Amino acid sequence: MGLLLAAALASLQGCATTGGGTKPGLHAADAEISDPLEPMNRKVFDFNMGLYDHVIEPVAKGYEQVTPMFVRTRVANFFANAGYPYIILNDFLQLRVHQGLSDVSRFVGNTLFGVGGLFDFANRFDLPPHENNLGVTLGVWGVPQGPYLVLPFFGPSSLRSLPGIPAAILASPFYYVSSTPAQWSITTLGVVNEGYTERGAVRMVKEAVFPYYFARSAWLQHQEYLIRGRALSSRELMEQLGPEQPEAPPASEKPAAH
C-alpha cells in the first residue's frame, strides 16, 4: 500500500506541471490530438483537481506555514535527487550519452556531497537538471503516442506512457526501503512537498478558461519537446504558454450563458 502511495507522487506532479492551450510559436504534439476517451478523461481530470483542492492544497498550505523555507528547499532537493536513477536510465536507453553522463555526475555529486541530495551541490559545476521518462524513450524509438489518458492520481498520460508508471516505481530508491512505516513517512512527505512546490502551476491550470484542454495540450507538447531533445523544463513550458487559451474550444467547454 505504501508503494502505491509512492506512485501517487508522479500523479500529482503530472497534474501540477501541465497546462495547455496554444500560443503563437508552439505547436501541438503529433499535429492531431487523439483523445477518444475524452468523456471519461474529463471525469478523472475533475477528480484529480478536486483531490488537489480539498486535500493536497490545504495540507501544503499548512506545511508552508509551519516549516521554514530552508527546510522546504532541502526537502524539495531530496525528492528531486531521488528521481534521478529513473531519469538516468532513460537517458541511456535513448542513447543520449552526454546527457546521461551529466545526470550521473549530478546524481552522484548531490548524493555524496549534497548530503543525500539535500543540497544542490551539482549546480555549482554547471550540471543542469533534466526531465525524462519511459514514454519519452519509447517516443524516441518511434512508438506512437496512442490515445491521451488522464489517470486517477497519476494525471496526464497516454497509452505509450503507461509502462513508465511501474518503471518509475522500480527505479525509485524508495521502492527498496524495507520498513513500511518509513515508506509511509517518505511518501506522505513527498506528496506534501509536491503539493507545495507545484501550487503555482496548478493554479495556472485552474484559472484557465478551458482547464482540460489547457492541461492536455501542454502535457503533449512537453512530451514532444523531450522526445526531440529540447532542453525545456515543464515549468518553462508553462511560462511560455501563459494564460492564453485555444481559439475555438468545443461547445461542451464554453462557459454557460447567464
Secondary structure as the mmCIF struct_conf table of DSSP 4:
data_model
#
loop_
_struct_conf.conf_type_id
_struct_conf.id
_struct_conf.beg_label_comp_id
_struct_conf.beg_label_asym_id
_struct_conf.beg_label_seq_id
_struct_conf.end_label_comp_id
_struct_conf.end_label_asym_id
_struct_conf.end_label_seq_id
HELX_RH_AL_P HELX_RH_AL_P1 GLY A 2 ALA A 16
BEND BEND1 THR A 17 THR A 17
TURN_TY1_P TURN_TY1_P1 PRO A 24 GLY A 25
TURN_TY1_P TURN_TY1_P2 ALA A 29 ASP A 30
BEND BEND2 ALA A 31 GLU A 32
TURN_TY1_P TURN_TY1_P3 PRO A 36 LEU A 37
HELX_RH_AL_P HELX_RH_AL_P2 GLU A 38 LEU A 51
HELX_RH_PI_P HELX_RH_PI_P1 TYR A 52 ILE A 56
HELX_RH_AL_P HELX_RH_AL_P3 GLU A 57 VAL A 66
BEND BEND3 THR A 67 THR A 67
HELX_RH_AL_P HELX_RH_AL_P4 MET A 69 ALA A 82
TURN_TY1_P TURN_TY1_P4 GLY A 83 GLY A 83
HELX_RH_AL_P HELX_RH_AL_P5 TYR A 84 LEU A 93
TURN_TY1_P TURN_TY1_P5 GLN A 94 LEU A 95
HELX_RH_AL_P HELX_RH_AL_P6 VAL A 97 PHE A 113
TURN_TY1_P TURN_TY1_P6 GLY A 114 LEU A 118
BEND BEND4 PHE A 119 PHE A 119
HELX_RH_3T_P HELX_RH_3T_P1 PHE A 121 PHE A 125
TURN_TY1_P TURN_TY1_P7 ASP A 126 ASP A 126
HELX_RH_AL_P HELX_RH_AL_P7 LEU A 134 VAL A 140
TURN_TY1_P TURN_TY1_P8 TRP A 141 GLY A 142
BEND BEND5 PRO A 147 PRO A 147
STRN STRN1 TYR A 148 LEU A 151
TURN_TY1_P TURN_TY1_P9 PRO A 152 PHE A 154
STRN STRN2 GLY A 155 SER A 158
TURN_TY1_P TURN_TY1_P10 LEU A 159 PRO A 163
HELX_RH_AL_P HELX_RH_AL_P8 GLY A 164 ALA A 171
BEND BEND6 SER A 172 SER A 172
HELX_RH_3T_P HELX_RH_3T_P2 PRO A 173 TYR A 176
HELX_RH_AL_P HELX_RH_AL_P9 THR A 180 THR A 197
TURN_TY1_P TURN_TY1_P11 GLU A 198 GLU A 198
HELX_RH_AL_P HELX_RH_AL_P10 ARG A 199 GLU A 207
BEND BEND7 ALA A 208 PHE A 210
HELX_RH_AL_P HELX_RH_AL_P11 PRO A 211 ILE A 227
TURN_TY1_P TURN_TY1_P12 ARG A 228 GLY A 229
HELX_RH_AL_P HELX_RH_AL_P12 SER A 234 LEU A 241
TURN_TY1_P TURN_TY1_P13 GLY A 242 PRO A 243
BEND BEND8 GLU A 247 ALA A 248
HELX_RH_3T_P HELX_RH_3T_P3 ALA A 251 GLU A 253
BEND BEND9 LYS A 254 LYS A 254
HELX_LH_PP_P HELX_LH_PP_P1 PRO A 255 ALA A 257
#
